[in-house]
Amino acid sequence: MNIDLRGARERAGLSQAELAAILGLSQAQVSRYEQDPGAIPTELLLRWTQALGTDIQTLVASAIPLPPPVDPGDPYRQLQRDLNLLEQYVTDSFPSGELNIPNNPPTPNDVIKQIYRYRQKPNLVLVGRFDSGKSHLANTLMGAKILPSQYQPATRVITFVKHISDRPSWFEDQVGILAEDFWTRDEKGNQIFDLTLFDSQFWFERHCIKAGSLEVLRQHGVHDHVSEVKIEGHSAIVYVESPLLKSCNVVDFPGYSDQADQTSEDVKKASSAIQIADLIVYTSPVNGFMNAEDFSRLSYLLKVLPSPETYNKEFPILGNLFVVGTHANPSISGTDISSILQTGSIRLYKHINETVLVERSKNIDRPIEKENLQMRFFSFWEETPRRWESFKKELVLILGQSLPKARKIKISHEISLLKNEVPNQISEQIRAYEQTTSELEQRQQELEVLEKEEPKRRALLKQKRLKIQKRITELQSKTQDSFQQSYTASIHVSAVETMIRNRYRDKKDAKEYAAGYLTEQLQGKIETYIKENSNSLKTDIDEFLNTYEEVFLKLPKLNLGSVSIPFDPKGAFIGGLAGAGSVGALAVWAASLGNLGAYILVAKFVSLLSALGISISGGVATVVSFVAAIGGPITLGIGLFAAAIFLGLALFGESWERRLAKKIVSHFEEQRVLHKFLQGSEEYWQDTAKAFEKGADAVEDQFQEYIQHLRELCSNDEISKKKVERILLILGELKAFFAEIPWRGSIS
């Protein structure tokens, strides 16, 4: 029977709990029947329709199917063909053997891993409050009821929805429920969302705890579902047919709690969206649109949302952000909807313009005006097409044209770097090894000098390592002292009262947003201090790495034009950082290197740089997302979304501004806001110290391998000659391999 029990209930203005009480059922039973109306007994259906003030005939007649799916076309078809051609070329072009030399150049295997990442479609991530209709919106966009949706908090797992054509041949089911350890973790215990793991049969089968049809998702992917066997899944992968999914993956996260509970598992899962979001759809009901909680969430997400504008100057400013006012039902006039959206966007702009938007403007090298943010606000009500026509049109434009173009530009730029940069590096190595066979005496003298200088070099390096650790400690203290002074100057009753008087005329607005605005300003202050002090560390890191380069300046040159076998301390240092969970201030040093094309195959490091806002493909190379390292109100557990604390405040006697200021200052003290920000800063600098040691150890290990390599080359003339011939053969093949990469790189 084609009936929409959920829609009928919502049109009647009842929650699941209210309807359950009327019918004498549990809320879980109401939820189950709404998801599977065919299972409802006839007698119960009669009582159900009476409770809703309707009858079965009307209910059947009013069952409205979902509108046609959003269809941005198939914008990555040509890119996938180009990548397939590249993969075939790589598969057919493996070199004669493996190299075992210092500064190994990239290999075809490295290129294959990069191709897997290039094949991943962008992730459209839905985030918002638990009652904001995220899953229903996602279903509407896909044109099918794929994700469970209901009035109460529904989504329990992170759900990844991909096109059926993306399903591996070895997986025959539609849904897989995955254990928490499906995702690997970095050294700090943070989950790493690597979507290429979906294609690894061994890994998937090891961590998939339940597979089957969409019913499996309904049984184990939502809260309070009646099920005989309850399993603790963390994520779910779903493969379905939908035109939308040819242009993106849809990722549905558990909704943010409406309580100041930053430790709940659902909140942790929702906050983890920052790692994988290429495009964010943030949902907030028009009734209570854009409250203080929404502001803090959006501020956090905007700091870490990728900037396609960096790759494609034609990309609309903030084009990968959609703020959607849901539940925009026809009882609210179109004029009121427009006013609600405009007011919400203006308030958000005023809230984050001095901090988040300023930094993002620097990153994309384009000003972000109030109008740019206003254009990212949309309404949604499924049954009324004109209520979400502009949202649909803009989504089709971004997913079908703007974002694909930006991604193709980025990928083409990186592959071009492989074709040009890597062969140049290999040519330098080839030149040095070609000279080795005829200049063995030169290599022997180089080795003698290196070994003679070794005690002095080790002592100098030890001294410089200690100097940098001391410098990091100084910068940590400087950061914390500066922030503590700013906090003391701004978080006292008189200063807060002045801020309230200057910014808010309306008491309700002040109660709702003032605490969050202060937190936003504090966040901006600590990020500024961290950025300034991180920049000052760059010189120390360069000086440390130059110690290795200075050693080579002392090497003798027996013959004019003789070159030494190259050693790349920066590359070795970057390789060491790739294994660190967080690199702190060293990300600023990495951004200062300029063209990072030589290192784009260090995949873990590239992912880390991307998360921290560093462009490796041209454009502005700056770090904007210190929040990803030090945390913000969300990750630090500062409960600043409790606007109800201030809404019930009786404002009489003293001025309402002063009474509110006192309450805010008291609330900050109770929340230990100063301590938590200082704790976040301390962790940032501790990460810096640990990452530096990893990088320094990696450089030293590779330098010792370099010396040992020279010993092997100098040990026996005949053996050395054969070894060098083998090295030259493979280097020559690798140079040709990279130089001849077949890449059309079409941008259209």
BELBELQUI-V483624 format. One record per run of one state. SS is the DSSP state (2 for helix, 1 for strand, 0 for the rest). FROM is the first residue (numbers start at 0). LEN is the number of residues. If there is no record, write none. Layout:
BEGIN
ss->{SS & SS}
from->{FROM & FROM}
len->{LEN & LEN}
END
This chain:
BEGIN
ss->{0 & 2 & 0 & 2 & 0 & 2 & 0 & 2 & 0 & 2 & 0 & 2 & 0 & 2 & 0 & 2 & 0 & 1 & 0 & 2 & 0 & 1 & 0 & 1 & 2 & 0 & 1 & 0 & 2 & 0 & 1 & 0 & 1 & 0 & 2 & 0 & 2 & 1 & 0 & 2 & 0 & 1 & 0 & 1 & 0 & 2 & 0 & 1 & 0 & 1 & 0 & 2 & 0 & 1 & 0 & 2 & 0 & 2 & 0 & 1 & 0 & 2 & 0 & 2 & 0 & 1 & 0 & 2 & 0 & 2 & 0 & 2 & 0 & 2 & 0 & 2 & 0 & 2 & 0 & 2 & 0 & 2 & 0 & 2 & 0 & 2 & 0 & 2 & 0 & 2 & 0 & 2 & 0 & 2 & 0 & 2 & 0}
from->{0 & 4 & 11 & 15 & 23 & 26 & 35 & 36 & 39 & 41 & 51 & 55 & 61 & 76 & 91 & 107 & 119 & 122 & 129 & 133 & 142 & 154 & 155 & 157 & 163 & 166 & 174 & 178 & 179 & 182 & 183 & 185 & 190 & 192 & 194 & 199 & 200 & 207 & 212 & 213 & 220 & 221 & 222 & 234 & 240 & 242 & 246 & 248 & 252 & 255 & 256 & 264 & 275 & 278 & 285 & 291 & 304 & 307 & 310 & 320 & 326 & 333 & 364 & 369 & 374 & 376 & 379 & 384 & 387 & 388 & 438 & 439 & 490 & 492 & 503 & 506 & 553 & 568 & 577 & 585 & 591 & 596 & 599 & 602 & 611 & 626 & 630 & 632 & 636 & 643 & 647 & 655 & 671 & 672 & 715 & 716 & 739}
len->{4 & 7 & 4 & 8 & 3 & 9 & 1 & 3 & 2 & 10 & 4 & 6 & 15 & 15 & 16 & 12 & 3 & 7 & 4 & 9 & 12 & 1 & 2 & 6 & 3 & 8 & 4 & 1 & 3 & 1 & 2 & 5 & 2 & 2 & 5 & 1 & 7 & 5 & 1 & 7 & 1 & 1 & 12 & 6 & 2 & 4 & 2 & 4 & 3 & 1 & 8 & 11 & 3 & 7 & 6 & 13 & 3 & 3 & 10 & 6 & 7 & 31 & 5 & 5 & 2 & 3 & 5 & 3 & 1 & 50 & 1 & 51 & 2 & 11 & 3 & 47 & 15 & 9 & 8 & 6 & 5 & 3 & 3 & 9 & 15 & 4 & 2 & 4 & 7 & 4 & 8 & 16 & 1 & 43 & 1 & 23 & 9}
END
